[in-house]
Structure formats: structure tokens, C-alpha cells
Amino acid sequence: MSSLFNRSAAPGVLYDAPGPRARARYRLFGVLSLAGIAALLWYAYSALNDNGQFDPGLWDAFQYTTVQQRIVDGLISTLEAFGLAAVFSLALGALLAAGRLSDHRHLRWAATAFVQFFRAMPLLILIVALYYAFFAKQPMWALVLGLTLYNGSVQAEIIRTGVNAVPRGQGEAAYALGMRKTQVMTAILVPQAVRSMLPSMIGQLVVTLKDTSLGFIITYHELLFVGKAIASQPINAAGFPYIPVVLVIGPIYIAMCLVLTALARWIEARGRGGANRRTSPAA
């Protein structure tokens, strides 16, 4: 019996441990994979180098104050569109989630149809349609409204799922005390659900931030549009600065997403710490 327990506790109980030939095959596959990746990277480097993309002269464009200011203006435009879309999408998501959780059938059906339609609609098509139909002279609002409709529908599902994840006994106890549904939602269910759904909501906001780059399709002067404009201008005889623009614009997007993610973790940690303090027994 003891040997049986020892065998069940062995690390290879759920699979057969690879033998010498299998390990040799795995090592061979690993070496071949690394060689293939290295060959692809070398090919990409050689192609870009042959086109002069690593010429130091391509970086001269970023020495001009005008170019630097255009990048700053593009960054501000990106943050402006993101800020508006983030606020509007969260508000719309809360409203649609309330409709999805409503006891009134017509409200629930209307909210469900709205959410399913805009979740299924490709975001780029939505933005372009809004631009040509209503906002040809104000591309920012086509971008903001498109992001709001799409991400608001996704946020609605996140909020609805978070509320439904709260144990049913919480709501039943509140109803037993004579509380109305609005009081149960605002005082009992939503505060508990926020802690569980906050990471998903912030993650969707990161997606919203990255999706602002679609504004360049409708000539909104956000960061990607500015980078494309800089890359399309030849720098003397050195050519077009595609690689320098990627190496400048790409890290800016990455930095913004990392800052937003760090903010989400900080808010989540503070909320968890506050909840622990509220539930800890008095000394």
C-alpha cells in the first residue's frame, strides 16, 4: 500500500516520463526552432539593412523641434480620445449592465440586443461608418463614439458577470431584510463585484487605449497618424525613417499601457487592503 501511495505521488503520474530518445528528439526540435527563429531575425535584419533602415542619418528627423512637438501633440490627442472613450464606455457599460440585469423583460431584451450587436460589429467598420455618416469634419468624435459603443458593450458584460458572481445568499439576505432591488444592487452586490471585476475592466481599458490607433484611418491626428506622417517623409538621401519611427512610437504605446496596468494593480491592492481592514476583528 505504501508503494502505491509513493507511486501516485511521483511527478510523472499523469504522463509517461520521456525516455532517452524522446529527450533527444525534444532537444533537437528545440535547437531547430531556435535556429529557425535566428534565421528569420537575420533575414529581417539583412533586408532592413539593405534598405538603409539602420542608417544613423534616419534619426536626424527627431532632432527638429517641429517633429518633437508633433509627437507630443499626437500623444495628447491619443490621451484625449482615450480619456473620453474610457469615461463614456464605463458609463455606458454600467447602464447596459443594469438593463441586462433588470427584471423588466423589455429593458432586458433591448439591452441584450444592443450589447450583442455592438460586440459583434468590427470596431474599424464602426469607426469608419460613423466618420463618413456623421463626423467627417470631426474625426475625433467618430473615434470616441466607436470606441464607446464597442468597449461599453464589453464592459457591460464584465459588470454583469461580476455582479452574477457574487454569492446568491448576499442578495437573498438583503431582500429578506426588505431592501429594494436598487438598494441591493448599489449597497450589496456592486461593491462586492467591483473587487473581482476590476482587473478585467482595467484590461479592457488597456484595449481601448490601444484601439485609439485606429484613428489614423479617419485622419485623426493621434500618435500613430503622426508617426505615419513622419515615416512617409524622406530624410535627405537616407530614405524613409520607418524603423526609427517604430522604435519611438512603439515604446510610447507600451509605456502608456504599462502605466495603466500599474495603476490598475495599485487600485486593486488598495481595494483589497481596505476590504481586509474592514473585515479584520477589532484588537
C-alpha positions in Angstrom: 0.0 0.0 0.0 2.8 2.4 0.8 4.4 1.7 -2.6 1.1 2.6 -4.2 1.0 6.0 -2.4 4.6 6.6 -3.3 3.9 5.8 -7.0 0.9 8.2 -7.0 2.9 11.0 -5.6 5.6 10.7 -8.3 5.8 13.7 -10.6 5.2 11.6 -13.7 1.9 10.1 -12.5 -0.2 12.0 -15.1 2.1 11.3 -18.0 4.8 9.0 -19.2 8.2 10.3 -18.4 10.1 10.8 -21.7 12.9 8.3 -22.4 16.3 9.0 -23.8 15.2 9.0 -27.4 12.2 11.3 -26.7 14.5 13.7 -24.7 17.0 13.7 -27.6 14.1 14.5 -30.0 12.9 17.4 -27.8 16.4 18.8 -27.7 16.7 18.5 -31.5 13.4 20.2 -32.0 14.4 23.0 -29.6 17.7 23.6 -31.5 16.0 23.6 -34.8 13.3 26.0 -33.6 16.0 28.4 -32.2 17.9 28.1 -35.5 14.8 28.9 -37.5 13.9 31.9 -35.4 17.5 33.2 -35.6 17.4 32.7 -39.4 14.2 34.7 -39.6 15.6 37.5 -37.5 18.8 37.6 -39.5 16.8 37.7 -42.8 14.7 40.6 -41.4 17.8 42.5 -40.3 19.5 41.9 -43.6 16.5 43.1 -45.6 16.1 46.3 -43.5 19.9 46.9 -43.5 20.0 46.6 -47.3 17.2 49.2 -47.5 19.3 51.5 -45.3 16.9 51.4 -42.3 19.7 51.3 -39.9 21.4 54.4 -41.3 22.1 56.8 -38.4 21.0 59.7 -40.6 17.4 58.5 -40.4 17.3 59.7 -36.8 18.0 63.3 -37.8 14.3 64.0 -38.1 13.8 63.7 -34.4 16.3 66.4 -33.7 13.9 69.1 -35.1 11.6 70.8 -32.6 8.7 70.7 -35.0 8.8 66.9 -35.2 9.1 66.6 -31.4 6.1 68.9 -31.0 4.1 66.9 -33.5 4.8 63.7 -31.5 3.7 65.5 -28.2 0.6 66.8 -29.9 -0.2 63.3 -31.2 0.3 61.9 -27.7 -2.1 64.5 -26.3 -4.7 63.7 -28.9 -4.4 60.0 -28.2 -4.9 60.6 -24.5 -7.8 62.9 -25.1 -9.6 60.3 -27.2 -8.8 57.6 -24.7 -10.0 59.6 -21.7 -13.3 60.4 -23.3 -13.8 56.9 -24.6 -12.9 55.4 -21.2 -15.4 57.5 -19.2 -18.2 57.1 -21.8 -17.6 53.4 -22.2 -17.7 52.8 -18.4 -20.9 54.8 -18.1 -22.5 53.0 -21.0 -21.4 49.7 -19.7 -22.9 50.4 -16.3 -26.2 51.4 -17.9 -26.3 48.4 -20.2 -25.4 46.1 -17.4 -28.3 47.5 -15.3 -30.6 46.8 -18.3 -29.3 43.3 -18.7 -29.9 42.6 -15.0 -33.3 44.3 -15.0 -36.5 42.4 -14.0 -38.4 44.2 -16.8 -38.3 41.9 -19.9 -38.4 44.7 -22.5 -35.4 46.5 -20.9 -33.5 43.3 -20.6 -34.2 42.3 -24.3 -33.3 45.8 -25.6 -30.0 45.9 -23.6 -29.1 42.4 -24.7 -29.7 43.2 -28.4 -27.6 46.4 -28.1 -24.7 44.6 -26.4 -24.7 41.6 -28.8 -24.9 43.9 -31.9 -22.0 46.2 -31.0 -19.9 43.4 -29.6 -20.2 41.6 -32.9 -19.6 44.7 -35.0 -16.0 45.1 -36.2 -14.6 48.2 -34.5 -12.9 49.5 -37.6 -16.0 49.3 -39.7 -18.0 51.0 -36.9 -15.5 53.9 -36.7 -15.3 54.4 -40.5 -19.1 54.3 -40.8 -19.5 56.9 -38.0 -16.9 59.1 -39.7 -18.5 59.1 -43.1 -22.0 59.3 -41.9 -21.9 61.9 -39.2 -18.4 63.1 -38.2 -16.5 63.8 -41.5 -15.3 67.1 -40.1 -14.8 65.9 -36.5 -12.9 62.6 -36.7 -12.2 62.6 -33.0 -15.9 62.1 -32.2 -16.2 59.2 -34.7 -13.3 57.5 -32.9 -14.6 58.2 -29.4 -18.1 57.1 -30.2 -17.0 54.0 -32.0 -14.7 53.1 -29.0 -17.6 53.9 -26.6 -20.2 51.7 -28.3 -17.8 48.7 -28.7 -16.0 48.8 -25.4 -19.1 49.9 -23.5 -20.8 46.7 -24.6 -17.8 44.7 -23.5 -17.7 46.5 -20.2 -21.4 45.8 -19.7 -20.7 42.0 -19.9 -17.8 42.3 -17.5 -20.0 44.2 -15.0 -22.9 41.8 -15.4 -20.7 38.8 -14.9 -19.1 40.3 -11.8 -22.5 41.0 -10.2 -23.7 37.5 -11.0 -20.5 36.1 -9.5 -21.5 37.4 -6.0 -22.9 34.5 -3.9 -26.7 34.5 -4.2 -27.1 34.4 -0.5 -25.9 38.0 -0.3 -28.8 39.3 -2.4 -31.3 36.9 -0.8 -30.4 38.1 2.7 -30.8 41.7 1.6 -34.2 41.0 0.1 -35.2 39.3 3.3 -34.4 42.5 5.2 -36.9 44.3 3.0 -34.4 46.2 0.7 -35.5 47.1 -2.8 -33.5 45.8 -5.8 -31.9 49.2 -6.4 -30.6 49.2 -2.8 -29.5 45.6 -3.1 -27.5 46.4 -6.3 -25.9 49.6 -5.1 -25.2 48.7 -1.5 -24.6 45.0 -1.5 -23.8 43.4 -4.9 -22.0 46.0 -6.9 -19.4 47.0 -4.1 -18.5 43.3 -3.8 -18.4 42.7 -7.5 -16.1 45.6 -8.2 -13.2 43.9 -6.5 -13.5 40.8 -8.7 -14.2 42.6 -12.0 -11.7 45.5 -11.6 -8.8 43.7 -13.3 -11.0 42.8 -16.3 -12.3 46.3 -16.6 -8.8 47.8 -16.5 -7.7 45.2 -19.0 -10.5 46.4 -21.4 -9.4 50.0 -20.8 -5.9 49.0 -22.0 -7.6 47.6 -25.1 -9.4 50.9 -25.5 -6.1 52.8 -25.3 -4.5 50.6 -28.0 -7.6 50.9 -30.2 -7.2 54.7 -30.4 -4.5 53.9 -33.0 -7.4 53.1 -35.4 -8.0 56.9 -35.6 -5.3 57.2 -38.2 -7.7 55.5 -40.7 -10.0 58.5 -40.5 -7.2 61.1 -40.4 -7.5 61.8 -36.7 -4.1 63.2 -35.7 -3.3 60.8 -32.9 0.1 59.3 -32.2 0.1 56.6 -34.9 -1.1 59.1 -37.5 1.7 61.4 -36.6 4.2 58.6 -36.7 3.0 57.5 -40.2 3.3 61.1 -41.4 6.9 61.3 -40.1 7.8 57.9 -41.6 6.4 59.0 -45.0 8.8 61.9 -45.3 12.3 61.1 -46.8 15.3 62.2 -44.8 17.7 63.6 -47.4 19.4 60.6 -49.1 19.0 58.3 -46.2 15.4 57.3 -47.2 12.3 57.0 -45.1 12.7 56.6 -41.3 10.4 53.6 -40.8 12.5 51.8 -38.2 13.3 54.9 -36.1 9.6 55.8 -36.1 8.7 52.3 -34.9 11.4 52.5 -32.2 10.0 55.8 -31.0 6.2 55.4 -31.3 6.1 51.8 -30.2 7.6 52.3 -26.8 5.3 55.2 -26.1 2.3 53.0 -26.6 3.9 50.3 -24.5 4.7 52.8 -21.7 1.1 54.1 -21.6 -0.3 50.6 -21.3 2.2 49.7 -18.6 1.3 52.8 -16.6 -2.4 52.0 -16.9 -1.8 48.4 -15.8 0.3 49.6 -12.9 -2.5 51.9 -11.9 -5.0 49.1 -12.0 -2.8 46.9 -9.8 -2.4 49.8 -7.3 -6.1 50.4 -7.2 -6.8 46.7 -6.8 -4.2 46.4 -4.0 -5.7 49.4 -2.1 -9.2 47.9 -2.5 -8.1 44.5 -1.2 -6.3 46.2 1.7 -9.3 48.2 2.6 -11.5 45.2 2.5 -9.1 43.3 4.8 -9.1 46.2 7.2 -12.9 46.3 7.3 -13.3 42.5 7.8 -10.4 42.1 10.4 -11.6 41.8 14.0 -11.0 44.7 16.4 -8.0 44.4 18.5 
